[in-house]
Amino acid sequence: MSTARRTAPTYQEMLATLAGYWADYGCVIMQPHHTEVGAGTFNPATFLRCLGPEPWKAAYVEPSIRPSDGRYGENPYRFQKFWQYQVVLKPPPDDVLDVYFDSLRALGIDPLEHDVRLVEDDWEGPTLGAWGLGWEVWIDGMEVTQFTYFQQLGGLELDLVTAEITYGLERLAMYLQGRRSAFDLVWGPGVTWGEIFREAERQWSIYNFDEADVDLLTRHFEDHERECRRLLERGLPLPAYDQVLKCSHAFNVLDARGAISVTERAAYIARVRALARRVALAHVERESSAVEPEGAE
Amino acid sequence: MSTLVLEIGCEELPASACWEAEAQLPLLCRRHLGVEPAELYIGPRRLALLVRDLPDRSGDEDRRGPPERIAFDEQGKPTNAAEGFARGLGLGVEQLERRDGYVWARVEGQPLTASLPDRFGEIVHGLVFSKSMRWDESGLRFARPIRWLCVKVDDRTVETTVGRLESGGFSYGHRFTNGVVAIPEAEAYAAVLRDAGVEPEAPERRRAIVEALDRLGEWRDPQRVLDEVVHMVEQPLVLEGSYHDRFLELPLEVVETVMQSHQRYFPLGPGRFAFVANGGEPEVVVSGNEAVLEGRLEDAAFSYGRDVEIGIEAMASRLPEITFHARAGSLADKAARLAELCRLLGGGEATVEAARLAKADQTSTMVHEFPELEGLMGGVYARLAGSPEAVAAAIAEHYRPDAAGGPLPETAGGRVLAAADKLDNLTVAFALDERPTGSRDPFGLRRAAIGLCRLADEGGLAVDVRSLVERDRGLLVEQGADVTSDPSDVEDFVLERLEGLLDVPVEVVRAARAGEVSDLGAIARLARALAAALASDAFEHAYVAHDRAGRLAGRSEEAAASFDPRLAVEPAELALVEALTAVAPRIGAAVEAGAYEEALEAAAELGPPVDRFFDEVLVMAEDSAVRANRLRLLLDVRDAAGQLGDLSQIPR
């Protein structure tokens, strides 16, 4: 098996390969959003751009911040921060799966050598009021990508379906580099993933599980919720959307901190979803009035 | 006559969609083509059917038009309605026939090739999936995107359009080893695909998988993933892998759950597993899957280690923080109710202790990650904390039976705790007015009720539903739950499940429910005893006694409050009194002891005296006191036999 990976790419080479592949395909190469999100779907380049009737193709790397997934840097498979490579194709081409499989080939994964499979996985993002159908992609039993045809975002039925392709970079890298622990992944020349991030995993886990100030975060949630509503009233859905993200992150930390009971949990999620829905509506309305042809009046 | 193949080429369909299509395609084929499919080809990338002996024309059809009195006026001349109807079918009004008060038109069958495109469209649109999606601007819905359509009648390609797709005479082979393949003629479809690396027949894929697994040795499939695996591959490649010994320290169920719940592997024996791939180089594929399994086992071992370190007592101490139901308190409240119900169900110290710890594993990492291990993990953690085996076993088994024919708990304590848990789930839902309606049963209450019936019937547990529900409701109120509804109809809900569960006519179960017997298992046994005796003389006599006595006296409001022996004078009357005095306590004692045949024999002894009584005695005597007394006697007879149930519910 190691012979198959003679030329295993480093983590940063993998990122560059994917960016190059999707840029060549015609995607806009975006950058991570500037506030904490649990998945690339939350980046406005996906959530807002995939609403409405305008075609859109984009690709970008996104740090996933998931406080309750931290394991103090002790578990080689679970982290509170990891990376996803996100691609959105709106509308998806008829050969979208072949285009995706070609990206695996670009990474050095030959589907004739491996068992590459699409395994049913229906995706739901309760805080975003979003769902879609699709698969997790397995390579020799390992889930390396989530592939979803969005049907709804922000509670809105989508005019134009988007195919979302989310590569789990740690899993892919572990596979390509033949490592059993993410900490041993080679990030760049002579530097491992663990050397860069392990201590951060430890400290952030302590923060998320033990130290985060519950009162402060509870207050932040409420402040951002209020600010979101106010910004919507001022006709500013884009800044309002960032407030949704900040609410969502505050909720995630509170949840990791064990400060939210099962019942409260559902209520918090419903509050974030309600905001996301209002932002989606406001954004769609604004965009449709903005693209009206001249003289339409 | 010709042969037709229709293929809907898809992106990878979920197994559940394959099952749905498998069930619907024959019906759709019959409806739209008028014939049975000779073959079905169901798999992840294609849903296809092959029809042999396809008629060249569709059959002639009679279409009904407007009623005669509207189609023709008083002079017998055709009206606009008749002309419109005929014109719509391309006929002249003189071609209409009059029959049964309507006008009819005979529409000639069409050459099938002409209507095939439409009919094929109807079949594709006719498939309905429980989850479907859109993928392009056509708005077509299907379980996953359709990417090609292949329609051949013999060697001719039929052109049709579904959504944005146009059909052709080609298909696709295995996704990676083969590309597009031409289908030269309908009959060649399967052979062409087999040459292109695809086994299109699901039963054939299953056979190949099972054969290969058998060759590997003793394989297990506790979560039954095989049916799904059949539809996860087009060309099954069964491979064997191994994992490190150190994971054998994990409980076997944990290891097997890790293998099956996500990866769909088959456990082979200590340290070995099998799996089904769709291709690739075996060495590479095995090595990759081994790494995945070890990673998952590592993760499970990490969670397990953390749980063990925390321990079941600390887990139990967190139960007050975990909501069981938003309006019915925490899991700690639930545990307290379970303990009391266990006592009432005759559980001993160990069972009550098990009730206290039963829900502790809900706070564990393992159950959070593998919900299907609930209960089982609690048992493991209790054992590790030094709980007696009876306690650990009861915790481990208390979600059983968790499927229609699933096994019951093996230990007495497990059965008691399982019954308590189900009773409490039912009582809480009913008390909060969240009864299941129609197909909505989010808490699985029908399953809980059936489980309860089986625990009582097969498990021999005494369960007096009415009194247990009443006590549980009381506990809920004491705990401050938001009780908004009287849950006493839990009993009816449970007994209705019993009607469906027993292999006994429904009326017999209803008759048994109406007797003196309140214990669930006893009702089941009584119903069986009555059903077994339906054809016997004993049943006939008992039935007659109950029925004749009840039919006359039951309608009267004149009956005396109690029987006065001094007013009984006729010999037949005295004979009946004598029989009743002897028999009534025997019926009661036998019912009490669960000796239902004996009770039935005793009740049968009332038959002849009742018949004689009706032959020789005038019930409706002129003396009102005598009349009231005789009516009372008959009611007493009815009630004595009625200890066996309301026999009048059973149709004769």
HADDOCK unambig.tbl for C-alpha pairs under 7 A between the chains (distance, minus, plus):
assign (segid A and resid 1 and name CA) (segid B and resid 284 and name CA) 6.05 0.50 0.50
assign (segid A and resid 111 and name CA) (segid B and resid 176 and name CA) 6.42 0.50 0.50
assign (segid A and resid 111 and name CA) (segid B and resid 280 and name CA) 6.99 0.50 0.50
assign (segid A and resid 112 and name CA) (segid B and resid 176 and name CA) 6.21 0.50 0.50
assign (segid A and resid 112 and name CA) (segid B and resid 177 and name CA) 6.68 0.50 0.50
assign (segid A and resid 112 and name CA) (segid B and resid 280 and name CA) 5.27 0.50 0.50
assign (segid A and resid 113 and name CA) (segid B and resid 280 and name CA) 4.49 0.50 0.50
assign (segid A and resid 113 and name CA) (segid B and resid 281 and name CA) 5.00 0.50 0.50
assign (segid A and resid 114 and name CA) (segid B and resid 280 and name CA) 4.29 0.50 0.50
assign (segid A and resid 114 and name CA) (segid B and resid 281 and name CA) 6.21 0.50 0.50
assign (segid A and resid 114 and name CA) (segid B and resid 284 and name CA) 6.59 0.50 0.50
assign (segid A and resid 114 and name CA) (segid B and resid 285 and name CA) 5.75 0.50 0.50
assign (segid A and resid 115 and name CA) (segid B and resid 277 and name CA) 6.19 0.50 0.50
assign (segid A and resid 115 and name CA) (segid B and resid 278 and name CA) 6.05 0.50 0.50
assign (segid A and resid 115 and name CA) (segid B and resid 279 and name CA) 5.21 0.50 0.50
assign (segid A and resid 115 and name CA) (segid B and resid 280 and name CA) 4.79 0.50 0.50
assign (segid A and resid 115 and name CA) (segid B and resid 285 and name CA) 6.12 0.50 0.50
assign (segid A and resid 118 and name CA) (segid B and resid 12 and name CA) 6.35 0.50 0.50
assign (segid A and resid 120 and name CA) (segid B and resid 14 and name CA) 5.34 0.50 0.50
assign (segid A and resid 133 and name CA) (segid B and resid 133 and name CA) 6.92 0.50 0.50
assign (segid A and resid 140 and name CA) (segid B and resid 285 and name CA) 5.10 0.50 0.50
assign (segid A and resid 140 and name CA) (segid B and resid 288 and name CA) 5.17 0.50 0.50
assign (segid A and resid 140 and name CA) (segid B and resid 289 and name CA) 5.32 0.50 0.50
assign (segid A and resid 141 and name CA) (segid B and resid 263 and name CA) 6.75 0.50 0.50
assign (segid A and resid 141 and name CA) (segid B and resid 288 and name CA) 6.97 0.50 0.50
assign (segid A and resid 141 and name CA) (segid B and resid 289 and name CA) 5.18 0.50 0.50
assign (segid A and resid 141 and name CA) (segid B and resid 292 and name CA) 6.47 0.50 0.50
assign (segid A and resid 142 and name CA) (segid B and resid 292 and name CA) 5.80 0.50 0.50
assign (segid A and resid 149 and name CA) (segid B and resid 135 and name CA) 6.99 0.50 0.50
assign (segid A and resid 151 and name CA) (segid B and resid 133 and name CA) 6.97 0.50 0.50
assign (segid A and resid 160 and name CA) (segid B and resid 137 and name CA) 6.77 0.50 0.50
assign (segid A and resid 161 and name CA) (segid B and resid 135 and name CA) 5.72 0.50 0.50
assign (segid A and resid 161 and name CA) (segid B and resid 136 and name CA) 6.55 0.50 0.50
assign (segid A and resid 261 and name CA) (segid B and resid 322 and name CA) 6.62 0.50 0.50
assign (segid A and resid 262 and name CA) (segid B and resid 322 and name CA) 6.66 0.50 0.50
assign (segid A and resid 262 and name CA) (segid B and resid 323 and name CA) 5.98 0.50 0.50
assign (segid A and resid 263 and name CA) (segid B and resid 323 and name CA) 6.73 0.50 0.50
assign (segid A and resid 263 and name CA) (segid B and resid 326 and name CA) 6.14 0.50 0.50
